Amino acid sequence: MNRPQIPTNSVALRLLRTAEGTALPPVAEMRSVLDEAERARAARMQDTGTRSSFVAGRYAQRLLAAELLDVRVSDLASCFTCLSCGSEQGLPDHGRPGYSLNGEPVPLALSLSRAGGFVLLAALDTRGADPVPGACGVGVGVDLESMTGTAFDGFDDVALTRAERDDVGRLPEVQRAAARTRLWARKEALLKAFGTGFADRDPSQVDVLRDGRIQDLQGVDGIALEQEGLVAALAVAPL
């Protein structure tokens, strides 16, 4: 089923390597840029690699938001929105990511995803967004996935619709891993744009084969994703 399409060419995208020795500053320096709530969440992470990747992602997202808004990075306070819990400053654990400035939510739709030593960011200035009639705003979702993440028996049955399984089955065997991972990335991106995740729906009931709200990303910032064993998708959807 075709869906209303909202242009994605106005979404700012960034793809960064998060490993040590990249262009990013040392972890301690990036952590100092985060606010107290973000640092507290990072401190709760036991795995060093996961913690470093989290810090790098939040650091890069802050820089991107500050750049688009032309404000100082230190002026932004983390503010996530959960459809179940509402919007709470200082609770960055779940929901749609965002920031507040002087106590007011900033006019940006944001999304972040990490996989395979990379962090992928998406941001849309909602002051220029044009949702379909009757919508109350625009959501952005981006998802980055490693092709090894879907390589297990039973994935198709629990994650794909019948039409999607048939579509993957018609492909040559060598193309199927990328195809099923791309479908999963499309689902994740769309549900992130909604701000819900899969809390209220079964992945095998979410068909994304021909959904105009979603765009496959072949490469970002000059990096060809499949060469890195990755696939990605971007979704822009009315709320």
Secondary structure as GFF3:
##gff-version 3
##sequence-region A 1 239
A	DSSP	beta_strand	12	17	.	.	.	ID=ss1
A	DSSP	alpha_helix	27	33	.	.	.	ID=ss2
A	DSSP	alpha_helix	36	43	.	.	.	ID=ss3
A	DSSP	alpha_helix	48	69	.	.	.	ID=ss4
A	DSSP	three_ten_helix	73	75	.	.	.	ID=ss5
A	DSSP	beta_strand	76	82	.	.	.	ID=ss6
A	DSSP	beta_strand	86	89	.	.	.	ID=ss7
A	DSSP	beta_strand	99	101	.	.	.	ID=ss8
A	DSSP	beta_strand	104	105	.	.	.	ID=ss9
A	DSSP	beta_strand	108	115	.	.	.	ID=ss10
A	DSSP	beta_strand	118	125	.	.	.	ID=ss11
A	DSSP	beta_strand	138	146	.	.	.	ID=ss12
A	DSSP	three_ten_helix	147	150	.	.	.	ID=ss13
A	DSSP	alpha_helix	155	159	.	.	.	ID=ss14
A	DSSP	alpha_helix	162	169	.	.	.	ID=ss15
A	DSSP	alpha_helix	173	194	.	.	.	ID=ss16
A	DSSP	three_ten_helix	203	205	.	.	.	ID=ss17
A	DSSP	beta_strand	214	217	.	.	.	ID=ss18
A	DSSP	beta_strand	219	220	.	.	.	ID=ss19
A	DSSP	beta_strand	223	224	.	.	.	ID=ss20
A	DSSP	three_ten_helix	226	228	.	.	.	ID=ss21
A	DSSP	beta_strand	230	238	.	.	.	ID=ss22
###
